[in-house]
Amino acid sequence: MSPQTDLIVLKEVHGAMSVDALASSHPLSAKEEDIMRPAQISELFDTITYSKGAAVLRMLSEFLTEPVFSRGLSTYLNTFKYSNTVYQDLWKHLQMVIHDHWLDLPASVDDIMNRWILQMGFPLVTIDTATGSINQRHFLLDPDSVVDRPSPFEYEWIVPIKWIKNGKDQTPYWLQTKTATHLPMKTLGSDWVLANTKVSGFFRVNYDSGNWERLLKQLSTDHEAIPVINRAQIVDDAFNLARARTVSTILALRTTLFLQREREYMPWQTANSNLGYFFLMFDRSDVYGPMQAYLNKQVTPLFNHFKTITADWTKIPEKHTDQYNQVNAISIACSTGVAGCEELTTGWFKDWMNTPENNRIHPNLRKTVYCRAIAAGGVEEWDFAWRMYKEASIASEADKLMYALACTRVPWLLNRYLNYCLDPEKIRKQDATFTIVYIAGNVVGQSLAWDFVRTNWDHLFNDYGGGSLSFARLIEGITRRFSSEFELKQLQQFIEENAEQGFGSATLAVDQALERTKANIKWVAENKGDVLTWFTVNSA
């Protein structure tokens, strides 16, 4: 698998898992009797439908092998090219090809795949390398949440497990029951096991503490012995297991220590995404300073690496994934105060301000450079970017500027930008919700955006259409930082005040916002002290 196709793990698999780990999730395929209102149809066109759908098909392709999957898909498409189908038709065509290829599976495609599409969620597979025992359970981000949706399979999956021991591929294993024993996974001495190689399966993995320690040691001594996609997976699994209180938050943070030596995109992007949650929870608290100092220390070698390979920022890296990671290097370095970063981005932006008709900032870097320069600047930079936004003839350029305008640290500029969202002459209706979410993503703009939405909800909902899919994104975006009892009360009050007219396509998102806020409150209360200590010690 190439680095480019590996990126589906970042773009689809991780995103789908974050939503599918909530008790308010839903199966990939809905029963007809569950769909009673038009709004429920809109709700189904979400991350689960698109991203989990892609991830589960990828898993199917992996365990069938690509030639078998492609052949079955081809006969399926040819057979039904002028008609409607149901998912069972695909399973049937794949099964026919399996028989032709003598492929050995533990059950039929129908039996295996129905467990992945007819019940919500996914399993957490736990491997004890001291004994070789394996078990699975329904993974929930908040283990105290109540699952009130019954499953025809009682939340048990048939799980294809590809795995390695000390970096060498092993015979794949099928977990078909809640608990099992697979003695080859038992280890001795310094041996380590890593399951779900290439993240080919839609599940998370936990280990006994001894195996976690050996994986961390491997990352600290020679991280490249573990495939790059699995270095990212270790980070993502550990952080999500920590949020679910299955492993300690400190264990998750320790998976980022090796990043000082990491130059690849996927581990950095995964760590950045997961640490984003820490910023959301702590960027208004005393944890923020030590956390920034730690990230400054970790990203400085990466920033200097890109400075070197781009000949002091005059060239663009050859590899696509390096181009992506250059964006990470600049973004994290500037936001954590790495020496030379702010001067670099503001210098590029000033050059553009001096010659507006000649923008020499590379398109890959524009979104980050615009944001960092506007964050470091004032009204002059903001007004210039606004003028460029209004004049932009290319949609992608307008999107970058729309995002960057929300990066200012000046409250009155953010309030003015919010008010522009009510004027379709300034910001198109279809862009208004994105703009508000961008502003809410800024720690200075969070409370401003929340106040704005509550004050103008009736107008936004009625004039901008409650059936619009972006309303779910709006609710999710403005509540992401909520982590206090006060914010929970405000959210509950907002829901009560608008209960009569309802929330249209955002109904499910409102339920998820409540669930997420409660989980955040609990998580902060349990972890703040340990996290503050760890960042303080490891930023020294």
N, C-alpha and C positions, 0 to 999 in steps of 0.2 A: 504494500500500500504506500503511495507517495505522500510526502508531507502535505500536499495540497488536499488530497482526499481525506487525510487524517483530520483536517480542520472541521469536518462534520461533527466531531466529538465536541469541539468548543462551541460551534454555532447551533447545533441541534440537540445532541445528547445531554450535555450538562444543563442546558436551558429547560428541556423537557423534564428532567429529573427534579429540578427545583420546584416546579409546579406540581408534579405528580406525587411528590412526597407530602402533600397537604391532605388532610382528611376530607377537604371539600373538593378534591379532584373528581374526575369522572372517567369511565372506561373509554377506550378509543372508539368503540362501536356502541351506539345507544339503541335501546329497544324503542320500537314505534310508540308504545304506550307511555314512554317517559317524555315524549315531545308533545306538549299540549298547546304551547303558545309560540307565536313567531319569534319572540325574544329568546326563547330557548334554542331555536335554530341558530341564531346569531352567536349565542354563548358557546356553541359547539365548535365554531370556527376559531379555535384558539391554539395556544402552544401545544396542548396535548394532541389535538387533531393533526397538526402539521409536523411539529418537531418529533413528538413521540412516534408518530406514524413512520417518519423517515428512519428513526433510530431502530425501531422494531423490524422494519424491512431490511435494514443493514445487518442486523443480527441474524435474520433468516438467511440472507445471502451468504453470511460467513459460515454458518454451520452446514448449509447445503452444498457449499462451494459455488463460486461465481458461474462456472459453466452450466451447472444444473439449474441454478436460479434463473439465469438468462434464458435458457432453453424453455423452461416452464413458463416464464413471463411472456416469451415470444408466442408460444402456442395459445396462451390465454388471450393475448391482445388480438391475435388473428381470428380466434373463434368469436370474440365478442366485439369486433371492430364497429359494427353498426347497431349495437344494442346495449341495454343496461346490464349491470352485473351486481352480484353480492359477493362479499369477501370469500364465501365458501367456494365460489367458482375458481378463484386463484389457488386455494389450497388443493382443490381437486386436480388442477393442471400440474401443479408442482409434484403432487403425489405420483402422477403418471410417469413423470420424468425420473423420479427417484427409483421407481421399479425398473425402468430401463437401464439405469446406471448401477443397480445393485448397491445403493447407498444404505448403510446400516444406521438407522435411527432408533431411539428407545421407544418411540411411539409414532403415530401418524402425524403428518403436518397439521391436520385438523386438531388433534388432541394437544399438541405442543402449543400451537399459535393461539388457539381460543383462550388459553389462560393469560396470554399477553394482551389480547384486545377486548375480552369480555369482562375483565375485572380491572378496576383502577389500580394505580400504584405499581410498585415493582419490589423485588426482594432485596433484602440485605443478606448476603452470604457471609457467614462467619466461619473461618478456618482456624482450627487449633493445631498448630504444627507440632505440638508436644505429643499429641495422640493420633492425629490424622482424622479427627472427627470434623464433620461439616454440618452446618444447619442453615436454614433459611427462615426469615420472617418478613412480614410486610413492613417496609421501611417508612417511618413517619418522622417528619422534621420535628414535630412536637409529640413526644411519646405519650403525653397525657391526653392528647386529643381523642375524641370518641369517633370511631368510624361507624356511621349509621347506615351505610350503603351495603347491603348483603352481597356476598360473592358466591356464584354457583360453584366455585372451586375452593372456597374457604381460604382465600388468599395464600394459595400454594401454587408454585410454578414448576414447570419442567425447565431446568436451567442449564444451558450449555456453557461449560467452564473451560476455557483455554487457559493454560498456566505455564509458568516457567519455574525452574529451580536453579538458583545460582546463575541465572542468565540463559539457561538452556531450555529449549522447548520440550514439553512433556506431552504424553498422550492425553488428548482432551477427555474431560469427565462430565457425565450428565448427572446432575442432582435432581432426583425425581420425587423425593419425599422431604418432609420437614427436617429430618435428621438422617445422617448416613456416616459411614466411615470409609475413607479412601487412604489406605496405608502409605501409598507413594508420597502423600503430602506430609507425612511425618518427617521431621528433620533431626539432624545431629549436629552438634558443635556450632560452627559459624554458618551453616547452610541457611539460605533464606528462600521463601516461596513467594511468588507474586501471581495472583490470579486475575483473570479477565484481561489477558494480553490483547493489545491493540484496542482495548475497550470495545471488544466485539459484541459483548452482551449488555443488555439494558438492566444492569443491577450494580449495586455498590458492594464493596468487599471490606470486611473487618478481619483482624487477625488476633491471635494471642499476643500478649505484651512482649514476649521474647522475640517473635517474628517482626513486630513493629520496630523494636530496637535494632535488629539486624538490618532491616531495610534502611533505617535512618543512618546507620553506620556506613552502609554501602553508598548512600547518597553523599555522605561527607568525605569518603575516601576516593571513590571513583564513580561519580554519578552516571557516567556514560555506559556503564555495564548494564544499566536499566534502560530499555528503549525510551525514547523521548516522549512518546505518547503516554507511556505508563508513568513517567516522572510526573507528568501533568495529572494523571489519574490518582496517584498517591496523594497529591496535594488536595485535589477536589474531594476525594473520598474522606480524607481525614478531617477537613473543615466541615463537611456536612455531617459526619458522624459526631463531631464535637457539638454542632448545633443541636443534634438530636440527643445529646447527653449520653452517647454510647462510648465515646473515648473522651479524654480530657482535652480542653481547649489548648492547653500547653503542648500536648502531643501534636495537634494540628499546626500550631505556630512553629514547632521544631522542624516540620517538613519544609519550611521556607529558608532554613539556615544555609542550605547548599546553594541558594540562588546567587550568592557572591561569586560563584564559579560558573554559573549557568549562563549560556549565551543564546540558547534556543528560544523560539517564540512561545511554543505551547505551554511549557512550565511557567514561564513568566506571565503569560496572559491569564492562566488559571489562578495563579497566586494573586495577581492584581484584582481579578474578579472577586475572589473570596475575601481578600483583605478589604475590598470595597465595603463589605458588610461591616467590618470593624470600624471603618471610617464613618459609615452611616450611624452606627451605634455610639461612637465615642468622639466624633469631631466637635461636639459641644461640651466636652468634659476634660478633666485633667489627664486623661490617658493620651490625648491627642499629641502633646509635645514629645514624649518618649517614643510613641509609635512613628511619628514623622522622622525622628532621629534614627530609628532602627532602619526604616526603609531607605533613608538617605545613605546609610552605610552599605546596604545591600545593593542598591542600584548604581552607586558611583562607579564600580568597575564596568558595568554594562554601558553606562553613558560614555566612559572613556574608551571602551572597545569600539563603539560606533564612531566616536570622534576620530579614532585611528583608521578604521577601515573605510571611512568616507573622506579621507585626506582632509581632516579638519572641516567636515560638513560641506565639502564642495562636490562630492559625488553621491550617487545613490547605490546602496548595496545591490549585488547581483541577484541573490536568492529572494524569492517573494516573501518567504517567512522572515528573512532578515529585514526586509522593508517594513513588514508589520511590526517587528520587534523594535525597530528604530523609533517608531511612534511611541511604544511603551517606554523606551529609555528616556526620551525627551519629556513625555508627559509626567512620569513618576519623578524624574529628576527635578523638573521645574516645581512640581507641587510639594516637594520635600526640601527644596532649597539647596540643591547641589550647585556648587560653585560654577559659574559660567553659563548656566542654563537660561536664566532669565534674560541675561544680556544677549544671548544668542537669539531667542525668540522675539524679544522686543526690537532687536536690531533689524531682523528680517522684516518685521511688521512696519517699522519706521521707513525702511527703504521703499516698501509698497505705498505707504502714505505719501511719500515724496514724489513717486511716479505711479499714480493709480492705473494708468493705462498699461503698465508693464509689471505684472505680478510674477516675481521670480521665485516665490516660495513653491517648492515641489508639491504637486497635488496630493501626494501621500501624506505630507506633513501639515497641510493647511489647517485641518480641523483642530489639531493640537496647538499649532503655532498661533492661530487666531485666538483660541481660548486663553492660552497662557499670556499673550500680549494684552488682551482686553482685561484679564484679571489683574495684571500688573499696572495697567493704565487708568485713565479717568475718562471724562466726558469727551475729550478730543478723539481718543481711540474709538470710543463707542459710536460716536456720531459718524465717524468715517466708515466704520464697519456697517452701520445702518444704511448709509448711502450706497455702499457696494452691494448690500443685500437687495435693496430696491432696484438696482440697475442690473443685477445678475441675470444673464440670459440662459445659463445652464442650471438645471434643477439641482444637481449635486453640489454645485458651488453655493447656491442659495441655502441649501440644507446645512452646509458647514458653517455659514455665517449666522444662520438662525440659531444654531446650537451655541456658537461662540459668544453671541450677544448676551446669553444668559450667564456667562462666566464672570461678569463684572462683580466687584466687591462693594460697589456703591449702591446703597439701598434705594435712593430715589430713582436711579436709572433702572433698577429692577422693577420698581413700582410703575414707572412710565411704560416699560416694556409689557408688563401685565395688562395695563389699560389699553395698549395697542391691540391686544387680543380681542377686544370687544368691537374693534373697528375693522370690518372686512376690507376697507380701502388700504389699510396698513398691513394687516396680516390676514391671509385667506382663512375662511372658516375651517377648511380641512387641516390647516397648519396650527390652529389656535391651541388645541390640546397638546400637541407636541411641544410647543413653546412653553406652555405652563409647566409641563413635566420637566423640561430642561431647567427652568428657573428653580423648581423645587429640588432639583439635584444639587444646586449650589447651597452650601450651608447658610449663607447669608439670605438666600431667597426662599428657603424652606417655609418659614412661618408666614412670609409675605404671600406666597403662592396659596397656602392653606387658607389664610384669611380671605384672599381674593375669590377662591372657589366657593367657599361657604357664603360669602356675600352675594355672589353673582350666580349661584347654582340654578335658580329658576330660569334666568335668562339663557345661560349656557345650555341647559337641558332642553328647553322648549325651542329656542331659536337655532341651536346648533344640532339638534336631533339626538334624542336619547337612544335611537337605534344604531347610532354610529359606533363602529367597533372601537374607535379610539377612546370612547368614554371609559371602557374597562382599563385601558392603559393610563388614563388620567387618574382614576381612583388609585391604581397601583402605584403610580409615580409620586403622587403627593403624600402618600401614607408610608412610604418605604422607611423613613427615618423614625417613625413613631415607636417610642420605647419607654414611655413614662405613663403612669396612671392618669396624669392630667390629659395627655394626648388621647388615651383610650376613652376617657370620659367625653372629650370633645368629639371624637369619632362616633361614639354611641349617640350623642345628642344630635349630631348631623344626620344620622340614619333615622332617628325618631322624627325629626322635623320634616323629613322628606319622604316618610313612609307612605303617605297617601298617594303621591304621584308615582312612587317607585323609582327604580334606577335603570329601567330598560335593559340594554345589553350589558350594563355594568353590575347587574344584580349579583352574579357569582363573584365578581371582583370585590364587591363590598364585603361579602361573607369572608373571602380570603384575607382582606385587609384587617378585619377584626381578629381572625385567627392568628395572622402574622404579628399583629401588634401585641397580643397577649404572649405569644412565644418570645418576642423581643424583650418584653418587660422581664420575663422569667430569666431569660438568658443573661441579660445585663446584671441583674441582681446576683446571679450565681457566679459570674465570671469577671466582673470589673476589677476586683482586687488582685486576682492572680495575673490578669492580663497586664495591668499597670506595672506590677513587679517584674514580669518577664520582659516587657519592652524596655524597662529602665535598665535591667541587668545586661540585656543583649544589644543595647545601643551604645554601651560604653566602649 
